[in-house]
Amino acid sequence: MSLLSFAFDVLLGFVLLWLAWRALASPDLFRAIVLFIAFGLLMALAWVRLDAPDIALAEAAIGTGLTGALLLAALTRLESKSDAESTHEKDPETEVHH
């Protein structure tokens, strides 16, 4: 293994750890999902570096693509639902007076 290859692998490992930490510690859900997707793509690259292209393909397609899309869709629905609830709560015409 050459020195450049070793340095790339070490850098990849540190970037993966940093992305995982940032995704878990992010207070913004959209940013956390984007960091999760970036983590998955770099994890696929790590699997390629470990000579496991089948696992890399599964990680990229399922772990990153499908899961990332589902998380973004869930976030969109969650935000639209909370927006509708907050609009309903603030609208004085929709309040029921007893």
Number of C-alpha atoms within 10 A of each C-alpha: 5 6 8 9 11 11 11 12 15 12 12 17 15 12 15 19 13 14 20 17 14 16 22 14 11 13 10 9 15 15 13 19 20 16 21 23 23 18 22 25 21 21 22 24 19 18 17 15 15 12 11 13 15 12 15 23 17 13 21 20 16 14 20 23 15 14 18 20 15 12 17 16 12 12 15 13 12 12 12 12 12 12 12 12 11 11 12 13 12 11 9 10 9 10 10 6 6 3
